[in-house]
Amino acid sequence: MPSALAAVLVATTAGVTTVTWSAGEQAATTLKLAPASAAMRAVHDAGHTEERREMQLKADAVLAHIEAQQRADRARERAELKRKNAIQAKEAQRQALADAARRQRNRWVLPIAGAQFTSGFGYRWGRMHQGDDYAAPVGTRLSAMSGGVVMSAGPAGAYGNKVEIRYGDGTVSVYAHMDSVAVGVGDHVSAGQLVGRTGNTGRSTGPHLHLEIHPGGGPAVDPSAWLSAKGIQA
C-alpha cells in the first residue's frame, strides 16, 4: 500500500512550493523536535526561577529597610519619652520645692513655747502697753514666727535687747527684753528658726518676752487676736 504522505506549502522567492514527506519522516522530525522543546522549557523555567529569586531578594531588602526604620523610630520615641519624663520629673521637683518654700513662708508658729502669759495688750496705769508679755526663765528659746527678714537686732533702750522681723505678709514683730540675740540685720529667717533667747534686759520686772505685732509695719495690734487669726494658739 502506498505510504501516507504529509504536505505543507513552503513560500520561496520563486513562488509557493509544496513539500511532502511520509508519516515516518514526520515522526522522526517530531522526535527530533521534542528534546529541543524540553531544553527551551528548562531555559524558560530557569529564567523564571532567577527572576523570582531576584524579586524575593528585593522584597527582603525592602522589608529589612522597613524593619530597621521601625526600630530607629521606636528608639527615637523611647529617647523622646525618656527626655520628656526627665523634664517632667525635674519640673515636679522644682514645683515641690517651691510649694515647700511657700508653705514654710506662710507657716506661722508661736515665738515661745511653755511660757506663762502675764500681761496683755491695752492701757494700764494710764499707759498703753503695746504687746503681750510671756514669763519664762532666762535663756528660753525664741523663734521666728514665719519666713521674713530681720529689720533690727540689738540694744534698744527700755526694750533692752530687741529683734524686729518683717514677715512675708508685711507684718512686723517685736521681741523685747532678750538676754541674747542670734540674728543680724538683713538676715532671712524661717518659721521656727532661733532668733535669740529670753532675758530681763531694759525696763523689765523679770525675765520674760515682750511681743508686739505691727501689721504692715503700722500701729501695734493685740497680739492674742492676731495670733488667733493666724491659727496660732498661745
C-alpha positions as CSV (number, residue, x, y, z in Angstrom):
1,M,0.0,0.0,0.0
2,P,1.2,3.5,-0.7
3,S,2.6,5.2,2.4
4,A,0.7,8.2,3.8
5,L,2.1,11.5,2.8
6,A,2.1,14.8,4.5
7,A,2.4,18.1,2.7
8,V,2.9,21.7,3.5
9,L,3.2,24.8,1.4
10,V,6.6,26.5,1.6
11,A,6.9,30.0,0.4
12,T,10.1,30.8,-1.6
13,T,11.3,33.7,-3.7
14,A,10.2,31.8,-6.7
15,G,6.7,31.2,-5.5
16,V,4.9,28.7,-3.4
17,T,6.3,25.2,-3.3
18,T,4.5,22.1,-1.9
19,V,6.7,20.0,0.2
20,T,5.6,16.5,1.1
21,W,7.0,13.8,3.4
22,S,6.0,10.5,4.6
23,A,4.5,9.7,8.0
24,G,7.8,8.1,9.1
25,E,9.7,11.2,8.2
26,Q,7.1,13.3,10.1
27,A,7.5,11.1,13.3
28,A,11.3,11.3,13.1
29,T,11.0,15.1,12.8
30,T,8.7,15.2,15.9
31,L,11.2,13.1,17.8
32,K,14.0,15.4,16.9
33,L,12.0,18.5,18.0
34,A,10.9,17.0,21.4
35,P,14.4,17.4,23.1
36,A,14.7,20.9,21.7
37,S,11.4,21.9,23.2
38,A,12.3,20.5,26.6
39,A,15.6,22.4,26.6
40,M,13.7,25.6,25.8
41,R,11.3,25.0,28.6
42,A,14.2,24.3,31.0
43,V,15.8,27.6,30.0
44,H,12.5,29.4,30.3
45,D,11.9,27.8,33.8
46,A,15.4,28.7,34.9
47,G,14.8,32.3,33.8
48,H,11.6,32.5,35.8
49,T,13.4,31.0,38.9
50,E,16.2,33.6,38.7
51,E,13.6,36.3,38.3
52,R,11.7,35.1,41.3
53,R,14.9,34.9,43.3
54,E,15.8,38.5,42.4
55,M,12.3,39.7,43.3
56,Q,12.5,37.9,46.6
57,L,15.9,39.4,47.4
58,K,14.5,42.9,46.6
59,A,11.4,42.2,48.8
60,D,13.7,41.0,51.6
61,A,15.8,44.1,51.3
62,V,12.8,46.4,51.4
63,L,11.4,44.5,54.4
64,A,14.8,44.8,56.2
65,H,14.9,48.5,55.5
66,I,11.3,49.0,56.8
67,E,12.1,47.0,60.0
68,A,15.3,49.0,60.6
69,Q,13.4,52.2,60.1
70,Q,10.8,51.0,62.6
71,R,13.5,50.1,65.1
72,A,15.0,53.5,64.7
73,D,11.6,55.2,65.1
74,R,10.9,53.2,68.3
75,A,14.4,54.1,69.6
76,R,13.7,57.8,69.0
77,E,10.3,57.5,70.6
78,R,11.8,55.9,73.7
79,A,14.5,58.6,73.8
80,E,11.9,61.3,73.5
81,L,9.7,59.8,76.1
82,K,12.7,59.5,78.5
83,R,13.6,63.1,77.8
84,K,10.0,64.3,78.5
85,N,9.8,62.2,81.7
86,A,13.1,63.7,82.9
87,I,11.8,67.2,82.2
88,Q,8.5,66.4,84.0
89,A,10.4,64.9,86.9
90,K,12.6,68.0,87.2
91,E,9.6,70.3,86.9
92,A,7.8,68.3,89.6
93,Q,10.8,68.5,91.9
94,R,11.1,72.3,91.3
95,Q,7.4,72.7,91.9
96,A,7.6,70.6,95.1
97,L,10.5,72.7,96.4
98,A,8.6,75.9,95.5
99,D,5.5,74.6,97.3
100,A,7.5,73.6,100.3
101,A,9.2,77.0,100.4
102,R,5.8,78.7,100.1
103,R,4.3,76.6,102.9
104,Q,7.3,77.5,105.0
105,R,6.9,81.2,104.3
106,N,3.2,81.0,105.0
107,R,3.6,78.8,108.1
108,W,3.2,80.6,111.4
109,V,4.4,79.3,114.8
110,L,4.5,80.7,118.4
111,P,7.6,82.7,119.2
112,I,8.0,81.0,122.5
113,A,6.9,77.6,123.9
114,G,6.0,76.7,127.5
115,A,5.8,80.3,128.7
116,Q,3.2,81.8,131.0
117,F,1.0,84.7,129.8
118,T,1.3,87.5,132.3
119,S,0.1,90.8,130.7
120,G,-1.9,91.7,127.7
121,F,-2.3,94.4,125.1
122,G,-4.0,97.7,126.2
123,Y,-3.9,100.5,128.7
124,R,-2.7,100.0,132.2
125,W,-1.7,102.5,134.8
126,G,-2.5,105.2,132.3
127,R,-0.1,104.0,129.7
128,M,-0.5,101.9,126.6
129,H,1.0,98.5,126.7
130,Q,1.5,97.7,123.1
131,G,2.1,93.9,123.4
132,D,1.7,90.7,125.3
133,D,4.1,89.5,128.0
134,Y,5.2,85.9,128.5
135,A,7.2,85.0,131.6
136,A,9.9,82.4,131.0
137,P,13.3,81.6,132.5
138,V,16.3,83.5,131.1
139,G,17.6,81.6,128.1
140,T,14.3,80.3,126.8
141,R,14.4,79.8,123.1
142,L,12.7,82.5,120.9
143,S,11.8,81.6,117.3
144,A,10.8,83.5,114.2
145,M,7.0,83.1,113.7
146,S,7.3,82.8,109.9
147,G,9.6,83.5,107.0
148,G,10.9,87.0,107.0
149,V,13.8,89.4,107.2
150,V,15.4,90.9,110.3
151,M,14.9,94.6,110.4
152,S,16.7,95.4,113.6
153,A,18.7,93.5,116.2
154,G,20.4,94.7,119.4
155,P,20.1,97.0,122.3
156,A,17.1,99.4,122.2
157,G,16.7,101.4,125.4
158,A,13.8,100.5,127.5
159,Y,13.1,97.5,125.3
160,G,16.5,96.1,126.2
161,N,17.8,93.7,123.6
162,K,15.3,93.7,120.8
163,V,14.7,92.0,117.4
164,E,12.3,93.2,114.8
165,I,11.3,90.9,111.9
166,R,9.3,91.8,108.9
167,Y,7.4,88.8,107.6
168,G,6.2,87.9,104.1
169,D,2.8,89.5,104.6
170,G,4.3,92.8,105.7
171,T,3.7,92.2,109.4
172,V,6.5,93.3,111.8
173,S,7.0,91.5,115.1
174,V,9.0,92.9,118.0
175,Y,10.7,90.7,120.6
176,A,12.0,92.7,123.6
177,H,13.9,92.3,126.9
178,M,16.0,89.5,125.3
179,D,19.1,88.1,127.0
180,S,20.8,87.3,123.7
181,V,20.3,87.8,120.0
182,A,21.1,85.1,117.4
183,V,20.4,87.1,114.2
184,G,21.6,90.2,112.5
185,V,20.0,92.9,110.4
186,G,19.2,91.7,106.9
187,D,19.2,88.0,107.9
188,H,16.5,85.9,106.3
189,V,14.6,83.7,108.8
190,S,12.1,80.9,108.5
191,A,9.3,79.7,110.8
192,G,10.7,78.2,114.0
193,Q,14.3,79.4,113.4
194,L,16.2,80.5,116.5
195,V,16.5,84.3,116.8
196,G,17.5,84.7,120.4
197,R,16.7,83.9,124.0
198,T,14.5,85.4,126.7
199,G,16.1,87.7,129.3
200,N,15.5,90.6,131.7
201,T,17.2,93.5,129.8
202,G,15.8,97.1,129.5
203,R,12.9,98.2,131.6
204,S,11.7,94.9,132.9
205,T,10.4,93.5,136.2
206,G,11.5,89.9,135.5
207,P,12.6,87.6,132.7
208,H,10.0,87.5,130.0
209,L,9.3,88.0,126.3
210,H,7.5,91.2,125.4
211,L,5.8,90.6,122.0
212,E,4.4,93.3,119.7
213,I,2.6,92.8,116.4
214,H,2.5,95.7,113.8
215,P,0.5,94.6,110.7
216,G,2.1,96.2,107.6
217,G,4.6,97.9,109.9
218,G,1.9,100.2,111.2
219,P,0.4,100.7,114.7
220,A,0.6,97.8,117.1
221,V,-2.5,95.5,117.5
222,D,-3.5,93.0,120.1
223,P,-1.1,90.0,119.6
224,S,-3.5,87.5,121.0
225,A,-6.2,88.4,118.5
226,W,-3.7,88.5,115.7
227,L,-2.2,85.1,116.7
228,S,-5.7,83.5,116.8
229,A,-6.4,84.9,113.3
230,K,-3.3,83.1,112.1
231,G,-4.5,79.9,113.7
232,I,-1.8,80.1,116.4
233,Q,-2.9,79.4,120.0
234,A,-0.6,80.8,122.7
